[in-house]
Amino acid sequence: MKSKRTLYLVVVLLLAGSMAGCGIDIPQLARATSTATATLQAAALPTPTPEATSPPAETPTTVPIPPRPDDFEQYPDTIVRYLNDSGGDEDGLRAMLGSWDALRHVTDLLRVDVDDDGTGELLMVVVEQSLDYGINLRGDVLVVDPDSDDYRLAYQATGDSIMLDPALIEVDDLNRDGHTDLAFSSTECGAHTCFTTVHIVTSGTGMYESLTGDGIEMSYVDPYFSDWDGDGVPELIMHGGTIGSVGAGPQRERTEVYKWDGAVYVLAETMNDYSNYLYFKVLDANQAIMGGDYETAARLYREAVDNPGLEVWMEESEREKLVAFSRYRLSLIYLITGGIELAEATRDELLSAQPDNIYAQVVTLLWDAYQREPSLQSACEEVGRFAASHPEAAEVLADFGHGNPTFTADEVCPIQLFQ
């Protein structure tokens, strides 16, 4: 019995701490762990201490708790009607939602000043009872406002749509504009992968508006807020992105950072986790060359050529193809940057080490065209025509699963580099 009392006190203290104002971090211990539900992280941020809110001065009236509606769409109206009939009996509301199995966590029903009017609204995350508990549960995020003498539904996340597996992330002035923001997620699991969508809404303009459009989505994501760049305004951090299917190809997680730009949250930075796959080394080099970072691209292509410890995804023949492609790209980079001797040496390295590879033909064609007419754009156009008639040139990078980028003949020698 002593351990049960201790656990009860911990839960009560957590709930009390989370309701100390609108700057709320949803307690980690209050949320169950599930592959279908985004794991919540409390952001290590200085949180403003707003004035405490309180419920309107009403005397609750004992009224019968209504049974769970047969239709989930009737939940909001039933909740509002009960609050009006009972005079705002919050304990009764919690008991009612508990009897419906509509609350999964103690923090799924909070009183907090969501609209900054000085009066606490009832914020709740409700789900529909299901045999598939915890996976693809239909749910909603509701804000019920004590407006004058009556309670009314001020915000409903779903509208006419359906939300699956909703979860609160944080309630705070996240973008530091002086208005409280509400961040929550929904998660939908398919045959092999769960995708989470994060929504951020605010009522700073007098009505609830989305700051994330249709939402920000990633698979198997762990969303949280943190001041990534040290400017005093938290960013939304999304880390995850893998796909639970062999057909998706080699996988690596990534971190996406979404910044507040004064109107909405926009993607500011993407960072891939380290991977020892040779394929990702080449992919990162491709990204660097397209971004004009030729030094980084050359370093990564050279590592792809020289590092036998890099892993292949399916079979060792990948290594020969990706190494040949990397040698060709090194020769191209040195031509672009004016390192003619290095370009010639890398070309000769490819022709000597892999004379039968398709990219031995590609690099020869590139050089022949460039020597006829010293225009890299013209040479690249000729390489593109060759690649279009020789699909094996693009296939080197095109068949690494549906979870990775495609690769086309036009990308063998990207003409954009010279325009």
C-alpha positions in Angstrom: 0.0 0.0 0.0 2.9 2.4 0.7 4.1 2.2 -2.9 0.7 2.9 -4.2 0.3 6.0 -2.1 3.8 7.2 -3.2 2.8 6.7 -6.9 -0.4 8.6 -6.3 1.5 11.5 -4.8 3.9 11.6 -7.7 1.0 11.8 -10.2 -0.7 14.5 -8.3 2.5 16.6 -8.0 3.1 16.2 -11.8 -0.4 17.4 -12.6 -0.1 20.3 -10.2 3.2 21.4 -11.7 1.8 21.1 -15.3 -1.2 23.4 -14.5 0.9 26.2 -12.9 0.0 28.5 -15.8 0.0 28.4 -19.5 3.7 27.6 -19.8 3.1 23.9 -19.6 5.6 21.1 -20.4 3.7 17.9 -20.7 5.3 15.5 -18.1 7.2 12.6 -19.5 6.0 10.2 -16.8 2.4 11.0 -17.6 2.6 9.7 -21.2 2.7 6.0 -22.2 5.4 4.8 -24.6 4.0 3.4 -27.9 5.4 2.9 -31.4 2.3 4.6 -32.7 2.6 7.7 -30.4 5.3 10.3 -30.7 7.6 10.3 -27.6 7.4 13.6 -25.8 10.5 15.4 -24.6 10.4 18.3 -22.2 12.4 21.1 -23.8 15.2 22.5 -21.6 14.0 26.1 -22.1 13.5 29.1 -19.8 9.7 29.2 -19.5 7.9 32.4 -18.7 5.8 32.4 -15.6 2.3 33.8 -16.6 -0.3 34.7 -14.1 -2.2 31.7 -12.7 -5.6 31.1 -14.2 -8.6 29.9 -12.4 -12.0 28.5 -13.4 -15.0 30.9 -13.5 -16.8 31.4 -10.2 -19.6 28.8 -10.5 -21.0 26.4 -8.1 -21.0 22.9 -9.6 -24.3 21.1 -9.6 -24.5 17.4 -9.3 -26.0 16.0 -12.5 -26.0 12.5 -13.9 -23.0 11.6 -16.0 -24.2 10.9 -19.5 -23.3 7.6 -21.1 -20.6 7.5 -23.8 -22.1 8.6 -27.2 -22.3 6.0 -29.9 -20.9 8.4 -32.4 -17.5 10.0 -31.6 -18.6 13.2 -33.4 -21.1 13.7 -30.6 -18.4 13.9 -27.9 -17.8 17.7 -28.1 -21.5 18.6 -27.9 -22.0 16.1 -25.0 -19.0 17.5 -23.1 -20.2 21.1 -23.5 -23.7 20.3 -22.5 -22.5 18.5 -19.4 -20.4 21.4 -18.3 -23.3 23.8 -18.8 -25.7 21.5 -17.0 -23.3 20.9 -14.1 -22.2 24.5 -13.7 -18.6 23.6 -14.8 -18.0 20.5 -12.7 -14.5 19.7 -13.7 -14.2 16.7 -11.4 -17.4 15.4 -12.8 -16.1 16.0 -16.3 -13.0 14.0 -15.6 -15.1 11.2 -14.2 -17.3 11.3 -17.2 -14.4 11.1 -19.7 -12.8 8.4 -17.6 -16.0 6.3 -17.8 -15.9 6.7 -21.6 -12.2 5.6 -21.7 -11.6 8.9 -23.5 -8.6 10.1 -21.4 -5.4 8.1 -21.8 -3.2 10.3 -19.5 -3.8 12.5 -16.5 -2.6 15.6 -18.5 -5.1 15.0 -21.2 -7.5 17.3 -19.3 -6.1 20.6 -18.2 -7.4 24.0 -17.2 -5.1 26.6 -18.8 -5.5 30.1 -20.3 -5.1 29.1 -24.0 -6.5 32.4 -25.4 -4.8 34.8 -22.9 -8.0 36.3 -21.7 -7.1 35.7 -18.0 -9.6 32.9 -17.6 -8.7 29.3 -17.7 -10.1 27.2 -20.6 -10.5 23.5 -20.4 -8.0 21.9 -22.8 -8.5 18.2 -23.5 -7.3 15.4 -25.7 -10.0 12.8 -26.1 -10.0 9.5 -27.9 -12.7 7.0 -28.9 -12.7 3.7 -27.1 -11.4 0.9 -29.4 -10.2 -2.7 -29.2 -7.0 -1.5 -30.9 -6.1 0.6 -27.9 -3.1 2.8 -28.5 -2.9 2.3 -32.3 -4.8 4.5 -34.7 -7.3 5.6 -32.1 -9.7 8.2 -33.4 -9.4 11.4 -31.3 -9.6 15.1 -31.1 -8.1 18.1 -29.3 -10.7 20.4 -27.8 -10.7 23.8 -26.0 -13.9 24.6 -24.1 -14.2 28.2 -23.1 -16.3 29.5 -20.1 -17.9 32.3 -22.1 -19.9 34.6 -19.7 -22.4 32.2 -18.1 -22.1 29.4 -20.6 -19.4 27.0 -21.7 -18.8 26.8 -25.5 -16.5 24.9 -27.8 -13.8 27.4 -28.8 -11.5 25.1 -30.7 -11.7 21.7 -32.3 -8.6 20.3 -34.0 -10.4 17.9 -36.4 -13.2 20.1 -37.8 -14.6 17.9 -40.6 -11.6 15.6 -40.7 -10.4 12.6 -38.7 -7.5 12.7 -36.3 -5.7 9.6 -35.2 -3.8 9.1 -31.9 -3.6 12.7 -30.8 -1.1 13.8 -28.2 -0.2 17.1 -26.5 3.4 18.3 -26.9 3.5 21.7 -25.3 1.4 24.7 -24.3 3.4 27.9 -24.1 4.3 31.1 -25.9 6.4 29.1 -28.2 7.3 31.8 -30.7 7.7 34.5 -28.0 5.1 36.8 -29.6 3.2 37.3 -26.3 0.5 34.8 -27.1 0.0 31.3 -25.9 0.5 28.5 -28.5 -0.8 25.0 -28.5 1.4 22.2 -29.9 0.0 18.8 -30.5 0.5 15.8 -32.8 -1.5 13.0 -34.5 0.0 9.7 -35.5 -1.2 7.2 -38.1 0.3 3.8 -38.6 0.1 1.9 -41.8 1.2 -1.6 -42.6 4.9 -1.0 -41.7 5.4 2.7 -40.8 3.9 5.3 -38.4 3.8 8.9 -39.5 3.4 11.7 -37.0 2.1 15.2 -37.9 2.8 18.1 -35.6 0.3 21.1 -35.4 0.9 24.4 -33.7 -2.1 26.8 -33.3 -2.5 30.1 -31.6 -5.4 32.4 -30.7 -3.3 35.6 -30.7 -5.4 37.2 -33.4 -8.7 36.6 -31.5 -9.4 33.3 -33.3 -7.5 30.0 -33.4 -5.1 29.9 -36.4 -2.6 27.3 -37.5 1.1 28.3 -37.6 2.0 25.1 -39.4 -0.5 24.9 -42.3 -1.6 21.3 -42.8 1.0 20.2 -40.3 4.6 19.1 -40.3 5.0 15.3 -40.9 7.8 12.8 -40.3 7.8 9.0 -39.7 8.9 7.6 -36.3 9.5 11.1 -35.1 10.4 12.4 -31.7 9.1 16.1 -31.7 10.2 18.7 -29.2 11.0 22.4 -28.8 14.4 23.7 -28.1 16.3 27.0 -28.8 18.5 25.5 -31.4 20.2 28.6 -32.6 20.3 30.5 -29.3 18.2 33.4 -30.4 15.8 33.1 -27.5 12.9 31.6 -29.6 12.4 27.9 -29.5 12.5 25.9 -32.7 10.5 22.8 -33.4 12.9 19.9 -33.6 11.8 16.7 -35.5 14.2 13.7 -35.4 13.3 10.4 -37.1 12.4 9.8 -40.7 13.0 6.1 -41.2 10.6 3.7 -43.0 9.9 0.3 -41.6 10.1 -1.6 -44.8 13.0 -3.5 -46.4 11.8 -2.2 -49.8 12.5 1.4 -48.6 16.2 0.7 -49.0 19.1 1.7 -46.6 17.9 4.0 -43.9 19.3 6.8 -41.7 17.5 9.2 -39.4 17.6 12.9 -39.8 16.9 16.0 -37.8 14.7 18.8 -39.2 14.7 22.2 -37.5 11.6 24.4 -38.1 11.9 28.1 -37.2 9.3 30.8 -36.6 9.6 33.3 -39.5 7.1 35.8 -38.1 4.1 34.2 -39.8 4.5 30.4 -39.9 7.1 27.7 -39.0 9.4 26.9 -41.9 12.1 24.3 -42.4 15.4 26.0 -41.6 17.9 23.1 -41.5 18.1 19.4 -42.2 20.9 17.2 -40.8 21.3 13.6 -41.6 22.5 11.2 -38.9 25.9 9.5 -39.6 25.7 6.4 -41.6 28.4 4.0 -42.7 26.7 3.1 -45.9 28.7 3.9 -49.1 25.5 4.9 -50.8 24.9 7.7 -48.3 28.5 9.0 -48.7 27.9 9.3 -52.4 24.4 10.9 -51.8 25.9 13.5 -49.5 28.6 14.3 -52.1 25.9 14.7 -54.7 24.1 17.2 -52.4 27.3 19.1 -51.8 28.1 19.5 -55.5 24.6 20.7 -56.3 24.9 23.2 -53.5 28.2 24.5 -55.0 30.3 23.2 -52.1 32.9 21.5 -54.4 35.5 21.1 -51.7 33.1 19.0 -49.5 31.9 17.1 -52.5 35.4 16.2 -53.6 36.3 15.0 -50.1 33.2 12.8 -49.9 33.7 11.3 -53.3 37.3 10.6 -52.5 36.3 8.8 -49.3 33.8 6.8 -51.3 36.6 5.7 -53.5 39.3 5.1 -50.9 37.5 3.7 -47.9 36.8 0.0 -48.1 35.2 0.0 -44.7 32.1 1.7 -46.0 29.2 -0.8 -46.2 27.2 -1.8 -49.2 23.5 -2.3 -48.9 22.7 -5.5 -50.8 25.7 -6.8 -52.7 29.4 -6.0 -53.3 28.8 -5.1 -56.9 27.3 -1.8 -55.6 30.8 -0.8 -54.5 32.3 -1.0 -58.0 29.4 1.0 -59.5 29.4 3.7 -56.8 33.2 4.0 -56.8 33.3 4.4 -60.6 30.6 7.1 -60.4 32.6 8.9 -57.7 35.8 8.9 -59.8 33.8 10.4 -62.7 32.3 13.1 -60.4 35.8 13.9 -59.0 37.1 14.5 -62.6 34.0 16.7 -63.3 34.6 18.7 -60.1 38.2 19.4 -60.9 37.3 20.5 -64.4 34.7 22.9 -62.9 37.2 24.3 -60.4 40.1 24.6 -62.9 42.2 21.8 -61.5 43.0 20.3 -65.0 45.9 18.1 -63.8 43.8 16.6 -61.0 40.9 16.1 -63.4 43.2 14.3 -65.8 44.6 12.1 -63.0 41.2 11.1 -61.8 40.0 10.3 -65.3 43.1 8.2 -65.9 42.5 6.5 -62.5 39.0 5.5 -63.6 40.1 4.3 -67.0 42.9 2.2 -65.5 41.0 0.7 -62.5 37.6 0.2 -64.1 37.9 0.3 -67.9 34.7 -1.8 -68.4 32.4 0.3 -66.2 29.8 2.5 -67.9 31.4 5.5 -66.2 34.6 4.9 -68.1 32.6 5.7 -71.2 31.0 8.7 -69.5 34.2 10.3 -68.4 35.8 9.7 -71.8 32.8 11.3 -73.5 33.0 14.2 -71.1 36.7 14.8 -71.9 36.4 14.3 -75.6 33.5 16.9 -75.8 35.4 19.3 -73.6 38.5 19.1 -75.7 36.6 19.7 -78.9 34.9 22.8 -77.4 36.1 24.1 -74.0 32.6 24.5 -72.7 31.6 22.4 -69.8 27.9 23.1 -70.4 28.1 21.7 -73.9 30.1 18.7 -72.7 27.6 18.1 -70.0 24.7 18.3 -72.5 26.4 15.6 -74.5 26.9 13.4 -71.4 23.2 13.9 -70.7 22.2 12.6 -74.2 24.5 9.6 -73.7 23.0 8.8 -70.3 19.4 9.1 -71.7 20.2 6.3 -74.3 22.2 4.2 -71.8 19.9 3.7 -68.8 22.6 1.8 -66.9 24.3 5.1 -66.2 21.4 6.4 -64.1 20.7 2.9 -62.6 23.9 3.2 -60.6 22.0 5.4 -58.0 18.4 4.8 -59.0 17.6 1.5 -57.3 18.1 2.0 -53.6 14.5 1.6 -52.4 11.4 3.8 -52.4 12.6 5.6 -49.2 15.5 7.2 -51.0 15.8 9.8 -53.9 15.4 8.8 -57.5 18.2 9.4 -60.0 17.7 10.2 -63.6 19.8 10.6 -66.8 19.7 14.4 -66.4 21.5 14.1 -63.1 24.5 12.2 -64.4 26.0 15.6 -65.5 23.7 18.2 -63.9 23.3 21.1 -66.5 22.2 23.4 -63.6 25.8 23.6 -62.5 26.6 25.7 -65.6 23.5 27.9 -65.9 
